[in-house]
Amino acid sequence: MIKTEDHSAILIRGCRVVDPIHRRDEVKDLAILDGVISRAAPRDARVIDAAGWIVCPGLTDMHVHLREPGQPHKETIETGTASAAAGGFTHVVCMPNTSPPLDAPERVRWVIERAKSVGRCEVAPVACITRGREGKQLADWAALREAGAAAFSDDGSGVDDDEIMRAAFIRAAQLDALIIQHCEFRSISAGGVMHLGDVSRRLGFPGLDPRSEEAMIERDIALCAESGARYHVAHISTAKAVDLVRRAKAQGLPVTAEVCTHHLILTDEACASADPNMKMHPPLRPQADVDACRRGLVDGTIDCIVTDHAPHASEEKSVGFLKAPAGIVGMETAVGVAAKAMIETGLADWPRLIGWFTIGPANVLVRMVPSIDTGQPADLTLIDPRRRWTVDPARFLSRSRNSPFGGWSLTGFPQAAIRGCRLVLVTDE
């Protein structure tokens, strides 16, 4: 559960302040006055005893599905942002594959206004690359950008047509807009329900060829080089894909990438259970791909960690692996799963992990890099890095329960988030 409180003054006592942009890592008290980080708080301030906790810039998940408009039985902006707050996120970037899709300015504005009225965190909507996400004609990018679109994507589908995608890169360069591509040629992936490999063949399940992801990244990087437009690879999942991005960055191209928490810790062997909660898109890959994604984070090839939070109703996921929709919820488990994948394996520490949820997304989105400085607006996440907890999907604030992590024991728990004068506490009630 979460509890929301409004306070003009807050004092966080004994916290470990981790500010990746300034490479600060120190134990101190932190005061907030009238929504701004201050040198001191009055005696009547709301006091939070945060001894042993980390206080860091507010976390960002730059790939979520809030399902509104059109699919409130899966998720709403209200329940989705509550789920985000419970996961420690103060900012989320939502994808446009709603019903109807976010290909019109009034729909983008509606999401922004709806989030302001009922949301527990800031919501930045991504608009469609093409009208109706059909891959045939570019949407009106200028109008969508003016309405507040943070980037452009047909997420859920890759843009197959080379000429349409070339036009998209040209338009992105003209507007200095960000393209977020769901990298998948459907002509290659058609019919696949899990990674094409030894496990799919053993199970007799239709395999999804990893070349569908890699070929689109390769094409798009060539278009990026032609146009100079900013290009972001969504939910990267294969070793070759990581290497393609690594080489593009080495050439100085404006290419970035994200990786999902589940692609850092689960392999296609998990699909052997035929649990529909192990079905995702892109699919779970072999251990070599998981290792490559981890290395890509560590060496800077991959810029940020995301969840691809994709809620589905229980009745939709209960029809068996072959027919169930792909996707899982992930915001409420993100910090603990990422810590298990990267910190418990010795690949990273907490400041580095926090950077992948703060500096990384800010750099991709070309927004102000969050920091903890006197005079700056309070935008903070509070994490207990030592708290062990067991994932119980029945307690999620998301409207959906489709998680592969039910019953997992994780270490690292978001205890609260602060934006301005608003304090959101995660409680056991």
Secondary structure, DSSP 8 states (H G I E B T S, - for coil): -EEEEE-SEEEEEEEEEEEGGGTEEEEEEEEEETTEEES---TTSEEEE-TT-EEEE-EEEEEE---TTT-TTT--HHHHHHHHHHTTEEEEEE-S-SSS-S-SHHHHHHHHHHHHHH-SSEEEE-B-SBGGG-SSSB--HHHHHHHT---B--TTS----HHHHHHHHHHHHHHT-EEEE----HHHHTT--EESSHHHHHHT--EE-THHHHHHHHHHHHHHHHH--EEEE-S---HHHHHHHHHHHHTT--EEEEEESGGGT--GGGGGG--GGG--SS----HHHHHHHHHHHHTTSS-EEE--B----HHHHTT-TTTS------TTTHHHHHIIIIITTTS--HHHHHHHHTHHHHHHHT-------TTSB-EEEEEEEEEEEE--GGG-SSS----TTTT-EEEEEEEEEEETTEEEEE---
